[in-house]
Amino acid sequence: MKKIGILGGVGWASTVDYYRAIAEGAGRYFAERGHGSPLPIPPMTIESVTQARTRALRGVVGDEASWADFDAVFRDALLTLERAGCDFGIIASNTPHARLHAIRQSVSMPILSIFDATVEATAGTGASKALVLGTAVTMQATNYADRLDAEGIAANERLPEPEISKMQAMIDSDFYGGASDAARARLLAFCDKYASPGTAILLACTELPLAFPNHLDDPVFEADRHLFVNPSAAHVAAALKEALM
């Protein structure tokens, strides 16, 4: 098996869930093939960055120079994983993937993109429309929209800044360290407002799927009259495929 490098900490709750999902997914894979206990899991190393620091270093969308310090923190973490002997890396967060083109510079090991895994899962739903929900960085950028468009899926137009700020505040309060009791209701209210019938809703912040504990390992699922895509689960599935192939 290949060794997985997990760049985590943004935030810690989703990092924990990535580790759990990889371990349990590998266990199911080997159990289905008749492997006895203890079931193998891929070797993994986690390099955890500090969310308070990375948040403070965020730049401005469209201003490359403003992201230099942010990019450097994630690049250094990936290089640490590379020196630890990891065969490939995953970043357990959507937001830094908007900067992956810069972060991966000077990093030799492959980095699996959450965008690629998510768009593949979304295309498999047959949906022609998508609503992208996540942090301000994710919702202001066009990374998901551009990749979805290439698959014939129309992403929502950029939402008004007050609504983007509202989603960011929701993530910071109701989804910090997990999902609060109010988290699911607040998220669903947002979905009801902006998702028309037949729209695939991308839970494009790794904390958002925590509001649906019965679907943490499902790349695609239906709940509360909506069709959801879970980028975290799609990313984990891609990492397992790479590690176990």
LINBEL-V251149 format. One record per pair of residues at least 4 apart in sequence whose C-alpha atoms are under 6 Angstrom apart, sorted by the first residue. I is the first residue (numbers start at 1). J is the second residue. If there is no record, write none. Layout:
I,J  I,J
This chain:
1,42  1,243  1,244  2,87  2,243  3,43  3,44  3,86  3,87  4,44  4,86  4,88  4,89  5,44  5,45  5,46  5,81  5,86  5,89  6,46  6,89  6,90  6,91  7,46  7,47  7,48  7,91  8,15  8,48  8,92  9,48  9,49  9,50  10,51  10,93  13,177  13,178  14,206  14,207  15,92  17,21  21,25  23,41  26,41  27,31  27,39  30,35  31,35  51,55  57,70  58,70  59,66  59,67  67,71  71,103  72,76  75,103  81,86  82,86  88,109  88,110  88,111  89,111  90,111  90,112  93,206  94,205  95,138  99,103  100,104  114,118  114,235  117,234  117,235  118,231  118,234  128,153  129,153  129,154  129,155  129,199  130,155  130,199  130,200  130,201  131,155  131,156  131,201  132,202  133,203  133,204  134,138  134,139  134,204  134,205  135,168  136,140  136,164  136,168  142,146  144,148  145,149  145,155  148,153  149,153  149,154  170,174  171,175  172,176  174,179  174,180  174,183  175,179  179,183  179,210  179,211  184,211  188,192  191,195  195,199  200,227  200,228  201,228  201,229  202,229  203,208  203,230  206,232  217,233  218,233  219,229  219,230  219,233  219,234  220,228  220,229  220,230  221,228  222,226  222,227  222,228  231,235  240,244  241,245
